[in-house]
Structure formats: structure tokens, C-alpha cells
């Protein structure tokens, strides 16, 4: 990076005082140019796509969608990220090995300086390794209550209680609700690990069914749903379906 070229930064935090405080702290570094700050993940997605920052300072716990969900929705548009979090140091250790940095609230000026120096040296590596953090968060998610799907500029938040079944379609998962079908860029097995296992059963290599909508099993080969849908059941799927 050209030493005269400033690093464009966006601050994302639902607390106004936290945003303003971090912006003031960042003014101590002449290499950083704060070009925007956002109160939530949805606004941040718009600003990131419009302004193309080099780095974002991202709060994890926010309303509507959290920091990790925001990164997931950005897809290929994810910039390099430094997390700003109220999580204690032990809870955040899992991310420390991924060449990304984090700041604990309230932000310590010396710790901020260390993060900026690290950023200047490793901006490209930081951006490249961010996908590891996103994947790690997915692995840690259990019994999720909602699924987020990006459709162009629209974000759909789907309660898992509305999902009838999920179907693998190459690198995508088709998520079927009573009125719609949503396509999410994720493998069925990855999404399966995040769902409540007592409620969602893998009945076939390509299908996961929500037991709340299961009407009956036909000839040990088909799952008949309450809306009349008919899904195939494999031998192993039948075993999983009736396993205690």
C-alpha cells in the first residue's frame, strides 16, 4: 500500500456513543480515514457496497442482524474487518488464530494502536482470512431460530418455524416455506449442523424435513407433509427419522 494512501474505514455499531468514541480515537492515526459510520447491519451493507472501504470496525452484537450475519450477507463484498465487541477475551479467542483482530469495549487506545499497526502490515491477509471467521461462526451456531437469505439487494429473514423442508441443489439449498422458495448459497450439510436436530431430520441426502409439518410416512419410502408434498426417504434417512 502506498504510504500516502489512506485506509478507508467504516464504523458499524448500534450505539451512537460507541461509534463517535471510536471515530475520535481513530483520528489519532493519520493513515485512517473514517468515511462513514452505520447504526445497523442493513445500513452497513448499503454503505460498504457504495463506498468500498478498506476496513470496517464491526460490532458483533447488534439488533436485527448481528455482525457475523452481516458479513455472511455481504458474500464476495466482504472487506477486511476488525471486530469491536463486548465479548470477554476468552470468548473471542477462537477468532485470534485467523489473522483478524478484535477490540474489546471500552476500546483501549494502546490496543487500538496495536490493531492499526497490524492492519497496515497485513491488510491483504486479513481480508483473505475473513472467510475463516465466517465459516467458524457457522460451525458454532446451534439450534438457530432464523435463516438469512440474500436475493439481490433484498435480505429475507426466515424463521425456522416457517420452513417445511430444505432441498440440496448443487451449491445451494432451496428453503421451502408455505408460500415461497428461497435459494441460499450454502451446502445442505452445513445448514443441517445449525438446525435443531430433534426438529429437523435428514431423510435423504438431498432433503431435510421439519417434523412439525410431517403428516405421515408412506411405505417407508416417502414423507407426506401436511400440505400434500411428497418427499423421498432413503434407508439411512428412515433410520434417522425414527431413531430415539
Secondary structure, 3 states (H helix, E strand, C coil): CCCCCCEEEEEECCCHHHHHHHHHHHCCCCCEEEEEEECCHHHHHHHHHHHCCCEEEEECCCCCCCHHHHHHHHHHHCCEEEEEECCCHHHHHHHHCCCCEEEECCCCHHHHHHHHHHHHHHHHHHHHHHHHHHHHHHHHCCCCCEEEEEECCEEEEEEHHHCCEEEEECCEEEEECCCCEEEEECCHHHHHCCCCCCCEEEEECCEEEEHHHEEEEECCCEEEECCCCEEECCHHHHHHHHCC
